[in-house]
């Protein structure tokens, strides 16, 4: 289950990021994101499950920023940063200069049942399901979302066949 934290994560600001990808506010720019996540995962030894979860959550966050925050209008940027390893695990940040939107204040969606799952509108559900912690900050010019992933436990790792 995802812990939702609305307070700033101590010691993590955009000035402390070690690696950042700047994307234009158009969906085509998102094509650079998977390769960047893969490179970060390789450099920082993220397990495959963490890389997958990070890829999914970052794509969802960036897409929402472009589609809803910037409303698809050109001229904006989305900054995706690898903040690093901290007590919560591996942390990424997604920042934009779009109007304020705190995903942590959105109500939980009802459980999924046959016929209830519509295309679209599932992004916050995905973030809550795959991230260990989410932390939102309204900045002077927009939004910052920290997304953390805990290292998998030994019991969660897939056993290899004998």
DSSP file (Angstrom, degrees, kcal/mol; ACC not computed):
  #  RESIDUE AA STRUCTURE BP1 BP2  ACC     N-H-->O    O-->H-N    N-H-->O    O-->H-N    TCO  KAPPA ALPHA  PHI   PSI    X-CA   Y-CA   Z-CA
    1    1 A X              0   0    0      0, 0.0     2,-0.4     0, 0.0   128,-0.1   0.000 360.0 360.0 360.0 144.5    0.0    0.0    0.0
    2    2 A X        -     0   0    0    126,-0.3     2,-0.5   131,-0.0   131,-0.2  -0.650 360.0-139.6 -86.9 132.7    1.3    3.5   -0.8
    3    3 A X  E     -a  133   0A   0    129,-2.5   131,-1.4    -2,-0.4     2,-0.6  -0.808  17.3-150.8 -86.7 127.5    2.0    5.9    1.9
    4    4 A X  E     -a  134   0A   0     -2,-0.5     2,-0.5   129,-0.2   131,-0.2  -0.900  15.6-176.7-104.2 119.7    0.8    9.4    0.9
    5    5 A X  E     -a  135   0A   0    129,-2.7   131,-0.8    -2,-0.6     4,-0.1  -0.965  16.9-174.9-119.6 127.8    2.8   12.2    2.4
    6    6 A X        +     0   0    0     -2,-0.5     2,-0.2   129,-0.2    -1,-0.1   0.502  60.7  90.1 -97.7  -5.3    1.9   15.8    1.8
    7    7 A X  S    S-     0   0    0      1,-0.1     2,-0.1   130,-0.1    -2,-0.1  -0.550  90.2 -91.1 -90.3 157.0    4.9   17.3    3.6
    8    8 A X        -     0   0    0     -2,-0.2     2,-0.6     1,-0.1    -1,-0.1  -0.400  41.6-114.3 -64.2 138.7    8.2   18.1    2.0
    9    9 A X    >   -     0   0    0      3,-0.2     3,-1.9     1,-0.1    -1,-0.1  -0.673  41.6-108.0 -75.7 121.6   10.7   15.3    2.1
   10   10 A X  T 3  S+     0   0    0     -2,-0.6    -1,-0.1     1,-0.3     3,-0.1  -0.220  96.0   7.3 -55.5 129.9   13.5   16.6    4.4
   11   11 A X  T 3  S+     0   0    0      1,-0.1     2,-0.6    -3,-0.0    -1,-0.3   0.490  98.8 112.6  81.5   3.6   16.6   17.4    2.5
   12   12 A X    <   +     0   0    0     -3,-1.9     2,-0.3     3,-0.0    -3,-0.2  -0.915  31.4 148.4-117.0 110.6   15.3   16.9   -1.0
   13   13 A X    >   -     0   0    0     -2,-0.6     3,-1.9    70,-0.1     4,-0.2  -0.870  61.2-103.5-128.0 166.4   15.1   19.9   -3.2
   14   14 A X  G >  S+     0   0    0     -2,-0.3     3,-1.0     1,-0.3    79,-0.0   0.739 118.2  66.6 -63.6 -19.7   15.4   20.3   -7.0
   15   15 A X  G 3  S+     0   0    0      1,-0.2    -1,-0.3     3,-0.0    -3,-0.0   0.703  97.3  54.8 -71.5 -18.4   18.9   21.8   -6.4
   16   16 A X  G <  S+     0   0    0     -3,-1.9    -1,-0.2     2,-0.0    -2,-0.2   0.362  77.1 124.0 -97.7   4.8   20.1   18.4   -5.0
   17   17 A X    <   -     0   0    0     -3,-1.0    66,-0.2    -4,-0.2     3,-0.1  -0.394  46.0-160.3 -69.2 142.9   19.2   16.3   -8.0
   18   18 A X  S    S+     0   0    0     64,-1.6     2,-0.3     1,-0.3    -1,-0.1   0.731  76.4  22.4 -93.8 -25.1   22.0   14.4   -9.6
   19   19 A X  E     -B   82   0A   0     63,-1.0    63,-2.4     2,-0.0     2,-0.4  -0.991  67.0-176.1-147.1 133.2   20.4   13.7  -13.0
   20   20 A X  E     -B   81   0A   0     -2,-0.3     2,-0.5    61,-0.2    61,-0.2  -0.991  13.5-160.0-136.7 140.4   17.7   15.6  -14.8
   21   21 A X  E     -B   80   0A   0     59,-3.1    59,-2.7    -2,-0.4     2,-0.5  -0.983  14.0-153.3-115.6 122.4   15.8   15.2  -18.1
   22   22 A X  E     -B   79   0A   0     -2,-0.5     2,-0.4    57,-0.2    57,-0.2  -0.860  15.2-173.7 -97.8 125.8   14.0   18.3  -19.5
   23   23 A X  E     -B   78   0A   0     55,-2.7    55,-2.7    -2,-0.5     2,-0.1  -0.933  22.9-121.5-119.0 141.7   11.0   17.6  -21.7
   24   24 A X  E     -B   77   0A   0     -2,-0.4     2,-1.8    53,-0.2    53,-0.2  -0.373  38.5 -99.8 -72.4 160.7    9.0   20.0  -23.7
   25   25 A X  S    S+     0   0    0     51,-1.8     2,-0.3    -2,-0.1    52,-0.1  -0.234  92.9  96.1 -82.4  50.6    5.3   20.2  -22.9
   26   26 A X  S >  S-     0   0    0     -2,-1.8     3,-1.3    50,-0.1     4,-0.4  -0.992  79.3-124.4-136.0 148.0    4.3   18.0  -25.9
   27   27 A X  G >  S+     0   0    0     -2,-0.3     3,-1.4     1,-0.3     4,-0.2   0.792 106.1  66.6 -62.5 -29.2    3.6   14.3  -25.8
   28   28 A X  G >  S+     0   0    0      1,-0.3     3,-1.6     2,-0.2    -1,-0.3   0.831  91.3  63.1 -61.9 -31.2    6.1   13.6  -28.5
   29   29 A X  G X  S+     0   0    0     -3,-1.3     3,-1.6     1,-0.3    -1,-0.3   0.729  85.2  75.9 -67.1 -19.6    8.9   14.6  -26.1
   30   30 A X  G X> S+     0   0    0     -3,-1.4     3,-1.6    -4,-0.4     4,-0.6   0.666  72.1  82.9 -65.8 -15.1    8.0   11.7  -23.8
   31   31 A X  G <4 S+     0   0    0     -3,-1.6     4,-0.4     1,-0.3    -1,-0.3   0.719  86.3  57.8 -62.2 -19.1    9.7    9.4  -26.3
   32   32 A X  G <> S+     0   0    0     -3,-1.6     4,-1.6     1,-0.2    -1,-0.3   0.661  88.9  77.9 -81.7 -17.8   13.0   10.3  -24.5
   33   33 A X  H <> S+     0   0    0     -3,-1.6     4,-2.7    -4,-0.2     5,-0.2   0.912  86.3  52.7 -65.5 -47.8   11.7    9.1  -21.1
   34   34 A X  H  X S+     0   0    0     -4,-0.6     4,-2.5     1,-0.2    -1,-0.2   0.913 111.2  47.1 -58.2 -43.1   12.1    5.3  -21.4
   35   35 A X  H  > S+     0   0    0     -4,-0.4     4,-2.2     2,-0.2    -1,-0.2   0.896 112.6  50.4 -64.5 -39.0   15.7    5.5  -22.5
   36   36 A X  H  X S+     0   0    0     -4,-1.6     4,-2.5     2,-0.2    -2,-0.2   0.929 111.0  48.0 -64.2 -45.7   16.5    8.0  -19.7
   37   37 A X  H  X S+     0   0    0     -4,-2.7     4,-2.9     1,-0.2    -2,-0.2   0.924 111.4  51.0 -61.5 -43.9   14.9    5.8  -17.0
   38   38 A X  H  X S+     0   0    0     -4,-2.5     4,-2.2    -5,-0.2    -1,-0.2   0.909 110.9  48.4 -59.8 -42.2   16.8    2.7  -18.3
   39   39 A X  H  X S+     0   0    0     -4,-2.2     4,-2.5     2,-0.2    -2,-0.2   0.913 113.1  46.9 -65.4 -43.4   20.1    4.6  -18.2
   40   40 A X  H  X S+     0   0    0     -4,-2.5     4,-2.3     2,-0.2    -2,-0.2   0.926 111.5  51.9 -62.9 -44.5   19.4    5.8  -14.6
   41   41 A X  H  <>S+     0   0    0     -4,-2.9     5,-2.1    -5,-0.2     4,-0.4   0.897 111.8  46.6 -59.8 -41.3   18.3    2.3  -13.6
   42   42 A X  H ><5S+     0   0    0     -4,-2.2     3,-0.8    -5,-0.2    -1,-0.2   0.938 113.6  47.1 -66.7 -47.2   21.5    0.9  -15.0
   43   43 A X  H 3<5S+     0   0    0     -4,-2.5    -2,-0.2     1,-0.2    -1,-0.2   0.833 121.1  37.0 -63.5 -33.2   23.8    3.5  -13.4
   44   44 A X  T 3<5S-     0   0    0     -4,-2.3    -1,-0.2    -5,-0.2    -2,-0.2   0.245 107.7-119.0-109.9  12.6   22.2    3.2  -10.0
   45   45 A X  T < 5 +     0   0    0     -3,-0.8     2,-0.3    -4,-0.4    -3,-0.2   0.867  43.2 178.6  57.3  43.3   21.5   -0.5   -9.9
   46   46 A X      < -     0   0    0     -5,-2.1    -1,-0.2    -6,-0.2     5,-0.0  -0.609  32.5-113.3 -74.4 134.0   17.7   -0.3   -9.7
   47   47 A X     >  -     0   0    0     -2,-0.3     4,-2.6     1,-0.1     3,-0.3  -0.263  28.2-107.6 -62.2 157.1   16.2   -3.8   -9.7
   48   48 A X  H  > S+     0   0    0      1,-0.2     4,-2.6     2,-0.2     5,-0.2   0.880 120.0  52.9 -55.6 -42.4   14.0   -4.6  -12.7
   49   49 A X  H  > S+     0   0    0      1,-0.2     4,-2.2     2,-0.2    -1,-0.2   0.882 111.2  46.9 -63.4 -37.2   10.8   -4.4  -10.7
   50   50 A X  H  > S+     0   0    0     -3,-0.3     4,-2.8     2,-0.2     5,-0.2   0.898 110.8  51.6 -70.6 -40.7   11.8   -0.9   -9.5
   51   51 A X  H  X S+     0   0    0     -4,-2.6     4,-2.7     2,-0.2    -2,-0.2   0.923 111.2  48.2 -61.1 -44.2   12.7    0.2  -13.0
   52   52 A X  H  X S+     0   0    0     -4,-2.6     4,-2.4     2,-0.2    -2,-0.2   0.939 113.5  46.4 -61.1 -48.3    9.4   -1.0  -14.3
   53   53 A X  H  X S+     0   0    0     -4,-2.2     4,-2.6     1,-0.2     5,-0.2   0.903 113.6  49.1 -62.5 -42.0    7.4    0.8  -11.5
   54   54 A X  H  X S+     0   0    0     -4,-2.8     4,-2.9     2,-0.2     5,-0.3   0.928 110.8  50.3 -63.7 -45.0    9.5    4.0  -12.0
   55   55 A X  H  X S+     0   0    0     -4,-2.7     4,-2.4    -5,-0.2     5,-0.2   0.938 113.3  45.9 -57.6 -48.5    8.9    3.9  -15.8
   56   56 A X  H  X S+     0   0    0     -4,-2.4     4,-2.1     1,-0.2    -2,-0.2   0.935 116.4  43.6 -61.7 -49.2    5.2    3.5  -15.3
   57   57 A X  H  X S+     0   0    0     -4,-2.6     4,-2.5     2,-0.2    -2,-0.2   0.884 114.6  48.7 -68.4 -39.1    4.8    6.2  -12.7
   58   58 A X  H  X S+     0   0    0     -4,-2.9     4,-2.8    -5,-0.2     5,-0.3   0.915 111.1  50.0 -68.4 -41.7    7.0    8.7  -14.5
   59   59 A X  H  X S+     0   0    0     -4,-2.4     4,-2.4    -5,-0.3    -2,-0.2   0.919 113.2  47.2 -61.1 -41.9    5.2    8.3  -17.8
   60   60 A X  H  X S+     0   0    0     -4,-2.1     4,-2.3    -5,-0.2    -2,-0.2   0.925 114.3  46.2 -65.2 -44.9    1.9    8.7  -16.0
   61   61 A X  H  X S+     0   0    0     -4,-2.5     4,-2.1     2,-0.2    -2,-0.2   0.920 115.5  45.0 -65.2 -45.0    3.1   11.8  -14.1
   62   62 A X  H  X S+     0   0    0     -4,-2.8     4,-2.4     2,-0.2     5,-0.2   0.923 113.0  51.1 -66.6 -43.6    4.7   13.5  -17.2
   63   63 A X  H  X S+     0   0    0     -4,-2.4     4,-3.2    -5,-0.3     5,-0.3   0.917 110.9  48.5 -59.0 -44.2    1.7   12.7  -19.4
   64   64 A X  H  X>S+     0   0    0     -4,-2.3     4,-2.5     1,-0.2     5,-1.6   0.891 109.9  52.2 -64.3 -39.1   -0.7   14.2  -16.9
   65   65 A X  I  <>S+     0   0    0     -4,-2.1     5,-2.6     3,-0.2     6,-0.3   0.926 116.3  39.7 -61.5 -44.6    1.5   17.3  -16.6
   66   66 A X  I  <5S+     0   0    0     -4,-2.4     6,-3.0     3,-0.2     7,-0.3   0.944 123.0  38.9 -71.0 -48.8    1.5   17.8  -20.4
   67   67 A X  I  <5S+     0   0    0     -4,-3.2    -3,-0.2     4,-0.2    -2,-0.2   0.916 134.9  15.3 -70.4 -44.7   -2.2   16.8  -21.0
   68   68 A X  I  <5S+     0   0    0     -4,-2.5    -3,-0.2    -5,-0.3    -2,-0.1   0.856 128.1  44.9-102.9 -44.0   -3.8   18.4  -18.0
   69   69 A X  I   <S+     0   0    0     -5,-1.6    30,-0.6     1,-0.2    -3,-0.2   0.974 131.6  22.1 -67.0 -55.0   -1.4   20.9  -16.5
   70   70 A X  S > <S-     0   0    0     -5,-2.6     3,-2.2    -6,-0.2    -1,-0.2   0.506  98.7-134.7 -89.6  -4.9   -0.2   22.5  -19.7
   71   71 A X  T 3   -     0   0    0     -6,-0.3    -4,-0.2     1,-0.3    -3,-0.2   0.805  64.8 -64.3  53.6  33.2   -3.4   21.4  -21.5
   72   72 A X  T 3  S+     0   0    0     -6,-3.0    -1,-0.3     1,-0.2     2,-0.3   0.518  98.2 143.3  74.2   4.2   -1.2   20.3  -24.4
   73   73 A X    X   -     0   0    0     -3,-2.2     3,-0.5    -7,-0.3    -1,-0.2  -0.581  48.3-123.2 -79.8 138.6    0.0   23.9  -25.1
   74   74 A X  T 3  S+     0   0    0     -2,-0.3     3,-0.1     1,-0.2    -1,-0.1  -0.219  81.8  62.9 -72.5 167.8    3.6   24.3  -26.2
   75   75 A X  T 3  S+     0   0    0      1,-0.4    -1,-0.2   -49,-0.0     2,-0.2   0.273  79.3  99.4 103.4 -10.3    6.2   26.4  -24.4
   76   76 A X    <   -     0   0    0     -3,-0.5   -51,-1.8   -51,-0.1    -1,-0.4  -0.531  55.9-143.9-101.2 172.6    6.3   24.6  -21.1
   77   77 A X  E     -B   24   0A   0    -53,-0.2    20,-0.6    -2,-0.2     2,-0.4  -0.970   4.5-152.5-134.3 152.1    8.8   22.1  -19.7
   78   78 A X  E     -BC  23  96A   0    -55,-2.7   -55,-2.7    -2,-0.3     2,-0.6  -0.997  15.1-153.1-121.2 127.0    8.6   19.1  -17.4
   79   79 A X  E     -BC  22  95A   0     16,-2.8    16,-2.7    -2,-0.4     2,-0.5  -0.890   8.6-170.1-103.3 124.0   11.7   18.3  -15.4
   80   80 A X  E     -BC  21  94A   0    -59,-2.7   -59,-3.1    -2,-0.6     2,-0.4  -0.965  14.1-178.9-113.7 124.3   12.2   14.7  -14.4
   81   81 A X  E     -BC  20  93A   0     12,-2.8    12,-2.4    -2,-0.5     2,-0.8  -0.935  31.8-137.3-128.0 145.9   15.0   14.1  -11.9
   82   82 A X  E     -BC  19  92A   0    -63,-2.4   -64,-1.6    -2,-0.4   -63,-1.0  -0.910  22.0-176.5 -94.6 111.8   16.6   11.2  -10.2
   83   83 A X  E     -     0   0A   0      8,-2.3     2,-0.3    -2,-0.8     9,-0.2   0.875  37.2-126.8 -79.5 -38.8   17.0   12.5   -6.7
   84   84 A X  E     - C   0  91A   0      7,-1.5     7,-2.4    -3,-0.1     2,-0.4  -0.813  38.0 -29.7 129.7-168.0   18.8    9.4   -5.4
   85   85 A X  E     + C   0  90A   0     -2,-0.3     2,-0.2     5,-0.2     5,-0.2  -0.756  62.4 153.7 -90.9 132.5   18.7    6.8   -2.7
   86   86 A X  E >   - C   0  89A   0      3,-2.5     3,-1.8    -2,-0.4    -2,-0.0  -0.799  62.9 -72.6-143.5-176.9   17.3    7.8    0.6
   87   87 A X  T 3  S+     0   0    0      1,-0.3     3,-0.1    -2,-0.2    -2,-0.0   0.776 131.4  52.8 -57.7 -25.7   15.5    6.1    3.5
   88   88 A X  T 3  S-     0   0    0      1,-0.3     2,-0.4    62,-0.1    -1,-0.3   0.657 118.0-111.8 -81.1 -15.0   12.3    5.6    1.4
   89   89 A X  E <  S-C   86   0A   0     -3,-1.8    -3,-2.5    61,-0.2     2,-0.4  -0.949  71.2  -2.2 121.9-145.6   14.3    4.0   -1.4
   90   90 A X  E    S-CD  85 149A   0     59,-2.6    59,-2.4    -2,-0.4     2,-0.4  -0.722  70.5-159.4 -87.0 132.0   15.0    5.4   -4.9
   91   91 A X  E     -CD  84 148A   0     -7,-2.4    -8,-2.3    -2,-0.4    -7,-1.5  -0.937  13.6-176.9-122.1 135.8   13.3    8.8   -5.4
   92   92 A X  E     -CD  82 147A   0     55,-2.6    55,-3.0    -2,-0.4     2,-0.4  -0.866  13.0-148.7-117.9 155.8   12.4   10.6   -8.6
   93   93 A X  E     -CD  81 146A   0    -12,-2.4   -12,-2.8    -2,-0.3     2,-0.5  -0.985   5.3-163.4-127.1 140.6   10.9   14.1   -8.9
   94   94 A X  E     +CD  80 145A   0     51,-2.2    51,-2.5    -2,-0.4     2,-0.4  -0.991  18.6 179.2-120.5 122.3    8.6   15.4  -11.6
   95   95 A X  E     +CD  79 144A   0    -16,-2.7   -16,-2.8    -2,-0.5     2,-0.3  -0.948   6.6 164.2-127.6 144.4    8.4   19.2  -11.7
   96   96 A X  E     -CD  78 143A   0     47,-2.0    47,-1.8    -2,-0.4   -18,-0.1  -0.923  40.9-128.0-146.4 173.2    6.4   21.6  -14.0
   97   97 A X        +     0   0    0    -20,-0.6    45,-0.1    -2,-0.3     3,-0.1  -0.071  68.8 121.8-112.7  29.1    5.3   25.2  -14.1
   98   98 A X  S    S-     0   0    0      1,-0.2   -28,-0.1   -21,-0.1     3,-0.1  -0.337  77.5 -67.8 -84.4 169.5    1.7   24.4  -14.7
   99   99 A X  S    S-     0   0    0    -30,-0.6    -1,-0.2     1,-0.1    44,-0.0  -0.243  72.4 -80.7 -55.9 148.3   -1.2   25.5  -12.5
  100  100 A X        +     0   0    0     -3,-0.1     2,-0.3    39,-0.1    -1,-0.1  -0.209  55.7 167.2 -56.7 136.7   -1.2   23.8   -9.0
  101  101 A X        -     0   0    0     -3,-0.1     2,-0.8    41,-0.1     3,-0.1  -0.859  18.6-162.5-152.5 115.4   -2.5   20.3   -8.8
  102  102 A X    >   -     0   0    0     -2,-0.3     3,-1.4     1,-0.1     4,-0.2  -0.862   1.6-169.5-101.2 105.5   -2.0   18.1   -5.8
  103  103 A X  G >  S+     0   0    0     -2,-0.8     3,-1.2     1,-0.3    -1,-0.1   0.736  83.2  67.8 -66.4 -20.3   -2.7   14.5   -6.8
  104  104 A X  G 3  S+     0   0    0      1,-0.3    -1,-0.3    -3,-0.1   -98,-0.1   0.684  93.6  58.3 -74.2 -15.9   -2.6   13.4   -3.1
  105  105 A X  G <  S+     0   0    0     -3,-1.4     2,-0.3     2,-0.1    -1,-0.3   0.451  82.5 106.0 -90.1  -0.8   -5.8   15.4   -2.4
  106  106 A X  S <  S-     0   0    0     -3,-1.2     3,-0.1    -4,-0.2    -3,-0.0  -0.585  79.3-107.6 -80.1 140.5   -7.7   13.4   -5.0
  107  107 A X        -     0   0    0     -2,-0.3     2,-0.1     1,-0.1    -1,-0.1  -0.285  37.1 -98.8 -66.9 151.7  -10.2   10.9   -3.5
  108  108 A X        -     0   0    0      1,-0.1     2,-0.2    16,-0.0    -1,-0.1  -0.428  39.6-120.5 -65.7 142.6   -9.4    7.2   -3.8
  109  109 A X        -     0   0    0      1,-0.1     3,-0.1    -2,-0.1    -1,-0.1  -0.534  32.6 -97.8 -81.7 152.5  -11.2    5.4   -6.6
  110  110 A X        -     0   0    0     -2,-0.2    -1,-0.1     1,-0.1     3,-0.1  -0.256  55.9 -77.8 -64.4 159.4  -13.5    2.6   -5.9
  111  111 A X        -     0   0    0      1,-0.1     2,-0.3    -3,-0.1    -1,-0.1  -0.192  54.6-100.6 -56.6 150.3  -12.1   -1.0   -6.2
  112  112 A X        +     0   0    0     -3,-0.1     2,-0.3     3,-0.0    -1,-0.1  -0.564  48.4 170.5 -75.6 133.0  -11.8   -2.3   -9.8
  113  113 A X    >>  -     0   0    0     -2,-0.3     3,-2.7    -3,-0.1     4,-0.6  -0.940  47.2 -70.9-136.2 160.8  -14.6   -4.6  -10.8
  114  114 A X  T 34 S+     0   0    0     -2,-0.3     0, 0.0     1,-0.3     0, 0.0  -0.272 122.5  11.2 -53.4 130.4  -15.5   -6.1  -14.2
  115  115 A X  T 34 S+     0   0    0      2,-0.1    -1,-0.3     1,-0.0    -3,-0.0   0.310 108.5  89.1  85.7  -9.4  -17.0   -3.3  -16.4
  116  116 A X  T <4  +     0   0    0     -3,-2.7     2,-0.9     2,-0.1    -2,-0.2   0.609  60.8  93.8 -95.7 -11.6  -15.9   -0.5  -14.0
  117  117 A X     <  -     0   0    0     -4,-0.6     2,-0.2     5,-0.0    -2,-0.1  -0.720  57.4-172.5 -89.7 108.4  -12.5    0.1  -15.5
  118  118 A X        -     0   0    0     -2,-0.9     2,-0.3     2,-0.2    -2,-0.1  -0.623  33.3 -99.2 -94.9 155.9  -12.6    2.9  -18.0
  119  119 A X  S    S+     0   0    0     -2,-0.2    -1,-0.1     2,-0.1     2,-0.0  -0.602  94.6  14.3 -71.4 131.6   -9.8    4.0  -20.3
  120  120 A X  S    S+     0   0    0     -2,-0.3    -2,-0.2     1,-0.0     0, 0.0   0.055  93.1  72.8  85.5 159.8   -8.2    7.1  -18.8
  121  121 A X  S    S+     0   0    0      1,-0.1     4,-0.2     4,-0.0     3,-0.1   0.617  71.3 100.9  76.6  13.1   -8.6    8.5  -15.3
  122  122 A X     >  +     0   0    0      1,-0.1     4,-2.3     2,-0.1     5,-0.2   0.365  45.2 101.5-109.0   3.9   -6.5    5.7  -13.7
  123  123 A X  H  > S+     0   0    0      1,-0.2     4,-2.5     2,-0.2     5,-0.2   0.897  82.8  45.7 -59.6 -46.7   -3.2    7.6  -13.3
  124  124 A X  H  > S+     0   0    0      1,-0.2     4,-2.6     2,-0.2    -1,-0.2   0.879 111.2  54.6 -67.0 -35.7   -3.4    8.4   -9.6
  125  125 A X  H  > S+     0   0    0      2,-0.2     4,-1.9     1,-0.2    -1,-0.2   0.925 109.5  48.1 -59.8 -44.1   -4.5    4.8   -9.0
  126  126 A X  H  X S+     0   0    0     -4,-2.3     4,-2.5     2,-0.2     5,-0.3   0.923 111.0  49.9 -63.2 -44.8   -1.4    3.6  -10.7
  127  127 A X  H  X S+     0   0    0     -4,-2.5     4,-2.3     1,-0.2    -2,-0.2   0.940 112.6  46.9 -58.7 -47.1    0.9    6.0   -8.8
  128  128 A X  H  < S+     0   0    0     -4,-2.6  -126,-0.3     1,-0.2    -1,-0.2   0.832 115.1  47.3 -64.7 -32.2   -0.7    4.9   -5.5
  129  129 A X  H  < S+     0   0    0     -4,-1.9    -1,-0.2    -5,-0.2    -2,-0.2   0.856 121.7  31.0 -78.5 -36.0   -0.3    1.2   -6.5
  130  130 A X  H  < S+     0   0    0     -4,-2.5     2,-0.2    -5,-0.1    -2,-0.2   0.741 104.3  75.2-100.8 -25.4    3.3    1.2   -7.7
  131  131 A X     <  -     0   0    0     -4,-2.3    18,-0.2    -5,-0.3     3,-0.1  -0.590  62.8-149.4 -88.1 151.1    5.1    3.9   -5.7
  132  132 A X  S    S+     0   0    0     16,-3.1  -129,-2.5     1,-0.3     2,-0.3   0.895  84.1   7.0 -81.5 -45.2    6.1    3.4   -2.1
  133  133 A X  E     -aE   3 148A   0     15,-1.2    15,-2.7  -131,-0.2     2,-0.4  -0.988  61.5-162.1-137.2 149.3    5.7    7.1   -1.2
  134  134 A X  E     -aE   4 147A   0   -131,-1.4  -129,-2.7    -2,-0.3     2,-0.4  -0.993   9.3-175.8-126.8 136.3    4.3   10.1   -2.9
  135  135 A X  E     -aE   5 146A   0     11,-2.2    11,-3.3    -2,-0.4     2,-0.4  -0.981   5.8-163.4-137.6 122.3    5.1   13.6   -1.8
  136  136 A X  E     + E   0 145A   0   -131,-0.8     2,-0.4    -2,-0.4     9,-0.2  -0.845   7.8 180.0-109.4 142.3    3.6   16.8   -3.4
  137  137 A X  E     - E   0 144A   0      7,-2.6     7,-2.2    -2,-0.4     2,-0.6  -0.996  23.8-139.2-134.8 133.8    4.8   20.4   -3.1
  138  138 A X  E     - E   0 143A   0     -2,-0.4     5,-0.3     5,-0.2     2,-0.1  -0.824  30.7-157.6 -83.4 128.2    3.4   23.4   -4.7
  139  139 A X        -     0   0    0      3,-2.0   -39,-0.1    -2,-0.6     3,-0.0  -0.437  33.2 -95.6 -99.3 177.0    6.3   25.5   -5.8
  140  140 A X  S    S+     0   0    0      1,-0.2    -1,-0.1    -2,-0.1   -43,-0.0   0.791 125.7  24.3 -61.8 -26.8    6.5   29.2   -6.5
  141  141 A X  S    S-     0   0    0    -45,-0.1     2,-0.2   -42,-0.0    -1,-0.2   0.442 131.7 -48.8-119.8  -1.6    5.9   28.5  -10.2
  142  142 A X  S    S-     0   0    0    -45,-0.1    -3,-2.0    -3,-0.0     2,-0.3  -0.717  79.3 -27.2 174.4-123.5    4.1   25.2  -10.3
  143  143 A X  E     -DE  96 138A   0    -47,-1.8   -47,-2.0    -5,-0.3     2,-0.4  -0.936  28.6-168.0-136.1 149.2    4.3   21.6   -8.9
  144  144 A X  E     -DE  95 137A   0     -7,-2.2    -7,-2.6    -2,-0.3     2,-0.5  -0.978   8.0-173.1-137.8 126.4    6.8   19.1   -7.7
  145  145 A X  E     -DE  94 136A   0    -51,-2.5   -51,-2.2    -2,-0.4     2,-0.5  -0.974   8.7-157.9-121.2 117.9    6.0   15.5   -7.1
  146  146 A X  E     -DE  93 135A   0    -11,-3.3   -11,-2.2    -2,-0.5     2,-0.5  -0.816   9.2-167.8 -91.4 133.3    8.5   13.1   -5.4
  147  147 A X  E     -DE  92 134A   0    -55,-3.0   -55,-2.6    -2,-0.5     2,-0.3  -0.983   6.5-169.2-124.7 118.2    7.9    9.5   -6.2
  148  148 A X  E     -DE  91 133A   0    -15,-2.7   -16,-3.1    -2,-0.5   -15,-1.2  -0.831  10.1-163.5-114.7 150.2    9.8    6.9   -4.2
  149  149 A X  E     -D   90   0A   0    -59,-2.4   -59,-2.6    -2,-0.3     2,-0.1  -0.991  16.6-137.1-131.9 121.6   10.2    3.2   -4.6
  150  150 A X        -     0   0    0     -2,-0.4   -61,-0.2   -61,-0.3     2,-0.1  -0.444  33.4 -98.5 -73.9 149.3   11.5    0.9   -1.8
  151  151 A X        -     0   0    0     -2,-0.1    -1,-0.1     1,-0.1  -105,-0.0  -0.436  49.7-101.7 -61.7 141.8   14.0   -1.8   -2.6
  152  152 A X        -     0   0    0     -2,-0.1     2,-0.1     1,-0.1    -1,-0.1  -0.356  35.7-118.9 -65.8 147.0   12.2   -5.1   -3.1
  153  153 A X    >>  -     0   0    0      1,-0.1     3,-1.1    -3,-0.1     4,-0.8  -0.435  25.4-108.0 -80.6 161.8   12.4   -7.5   -0.1
  154  154 A X  G >4 S+     0   0    0      1,-0.3     3,-0.7     2,-0.2    -1,-0.1   0.860 121.4  53.7 -58.7 -35.5   14.0  -10.9   -0.5
  155  155 A X  G 34 S+     0   0    0      1,-0.2    -1,-0.3     4,-0.0     4,-0.1   0.740 104.9  55.2 -72.5 -20.8   10.6  -12.5   -0.4
  156  156 A X  G <4 S+     0   0    0     -3,-1.1    -1,-0.2     2,-0.1    -2,-0.2   0.622  86.7  98.9 -86.4 -13.2    9.3  -10.3   -3.2
  157  157 A X  S << S-     0   0    0     -4,-0.8     2,-0.3    -3,-0.7    -3,-0.0  -0.460  84.1-106.3 -76.8 147.7   12.1  -11.3   -5.6
  158  158 A X        -     0   0    0     -2,-0.1     2,-0.2     1,-0.1    -1,-0.1  -0.550  32.3-125.9 -75.4 130.6   11.3  -13.9   -8.2
  159  159 A X        -     0   0    0     -2,-0.3     2,-0.3    -4,-0.1    -1,-0.1  -0.539  20.2-128.7 -76.0 141.0   12.8  -17.3   -7.5
  160  160 A X        -     0   0    0     -2,-0.2    -1,-0.1     1,-0.1     2,-0.0  -0.700  30.2-103.1 -88.9 143.2   14.9  -18.7  -10.3
  161  161 A X              0   0    0     -2,-0.3    -1,-0.1     1,-0.1     0, 0.0  -0.318 360.0 360.0 -65.6 147.4   14.1  -22.3  -11.4
  162  162 A X              0   0    0     -3,-0.0    -1,-0.1    -2,-0.0    -2,-0.0   0.457 360.0 360.0 -77.8 360.0   16.5  -25.0  -10.2
